[in-house]
Amino acid sequence: MYVWARLARMALTTGSRGDYRMGDESRLSFRCLPTDIDFNMHLNNARYLMLADVGRIDIFFRTGLIALAREKGWAPMLGGLQTVFVREIRLWRKFDVVSTVETWEGTQIIGRHKFVLDTGETAALVLTTAGIYDRRNRRFVEFDEVLSALGRTATARPPTEAERIFLASHTGLRALTKQGG
């Protein structure tokens, strides 16, 4: 139930955070609750991904992607992710989830979700690859086409070394999975 409460809070407060432009950050503040923890008394692995979802959905709302996707029969879809945990988020600790659209290439979009403690230290980092699927035409949409439909202009930067490593790993694992591996 609380997942829905956090999503509702985010949706109801999108206006106070303003429009999202490529290169901006979505910053959402949370506290680690008893329903978030595992037996180690810290934020459990699944909660990191759920909270990254909330950050991603905040970007979707603030860019107008949710409304556009409904109109065009599009669906934002996550392709894969990689998470690195470097510090605990203990029970009752305050933290922010800072989400960004890092760059894109064709239909593939790279996102980043950084979990930042109230001290400013990074607790975890989640890199994602995603795309916008056109259900009517059964294809992924070029991200430049998505931006144009949103009435926005932006230029993708080349992927960083870390992003290239992530994409290579993702591509390799995806190919193995499709082969039944």
Summary of the structure (lengths in Angstrom):
residues: 181
radius of gyration: 16.8
end to end distance: 35.3
largest distance: 47.2
contacts: 505
relative contact order: 0.16
helix: 39%
strand: 33%
